Amino acid sequence: MTIDEVQQIISYAYPLIQNKIKSKYGNGKGPIPKIDTSHKNTYAMHSGEPEAQGEHDATSIAEYYKGVIYLYLPNIPNEEELLRSIIHEYTHYLQDITPFKTSIANQKYKYEDNPYEQEAHANEEKWKNYIQK
């Protein structure tokens, strides 16, 4: 996908996602997250080094961090994965997650059993509702 295609999908779908999912949770914490597509993977984003690499650089797709949804476009192959990623990370923004709760959940559960992740994955299943018609 080109950056123009990605931006067009984000421009169309993100407001719809916000309106639909927000109604389930309330307004979330703080301002609505921006979407940043400027980093190629999580290591580049966290280190500030554009060429940084690590164990998950080819598989990291997106993350919600400090009020921003980061999308790692080299790892997002199509519209479905783009929409799923936005929905997933926006769900994390709306969840009542504190660093303490995240730490406890990460210690108590494997990723796939974490209730925060299960909820975000369940919301992703509605990705087809946000395809531009």
Residue pairs with C-beta under 8 A, 6 or more apart in sequence:
1 73
1 76
1 77
1 78
1 79
1 82
3 37
3 73
6 37
6 71
6 73
6 76
6 82
7 37
8 132
9 79
9 82
9 83
9 132
10 35
10 82
10 86
12 130
12 132
13 83
13 86
13 130
13 131
13 132
14 35
14 86
14 90
16 129
16 130
17 83
17 86
17 87
17 90
17 130
18 32
18 90
20 126
20 129
21 87
21 90
21 91
21 94
21 123
22 28
22 94
24 94
25 91
25 94
25 95
26 94
28 93
28 94
29 93
30 67
31 67
32 93
33 64
33 67
33 68
33 69
33 89
33 90
33 93
34 67
34 68
34 69
35 68
35 69
35 70
35 71
35 86
36 45
36 68
36 69
36 70
36 71
37 70
37 71
37 73
39 45
39 50
39 70
39 72
40 50
40 57
40 72
40 73
40 74
41 52
41 53
41 54
41 56
41 57
41 58
41 60
41 72
41 74
41 75
42 54
42 56
42 57
42 60
42 63
42 70
42 72
43 49
43 52
43 53
43 54
43 56
43 57
43 60
44 50
44 51
44 52
44 57
45 63
45 65
45 70
45 72
46 52
58 75
59 75
60 72
60 75
61 71
61 72
61 75
61 76
61 81
61 85
62 69
62 70
62 71
62 72
62 76
62 85
62 86
62 88
62 89
63 69
63 70
63 89
64 70
64 89
64 90
64 92
64 93
67 93
69 86
69 89
69 90
69 93
70 89
71 82
71 85
71 86
76 82
76 85
79 131
80 127
83 127
83 130
83 131
84 124
84 127
87 120
87 123
87 124
87 126
87 127
87 130
88 120
88 121
88 123
88 124
89 120
91 119
91 120
91 123
92 116
92 120
95 116
95 119
95 120
97 116
102 116
105 114
105 115
105 116
106 114
109 115
111 117
112 118
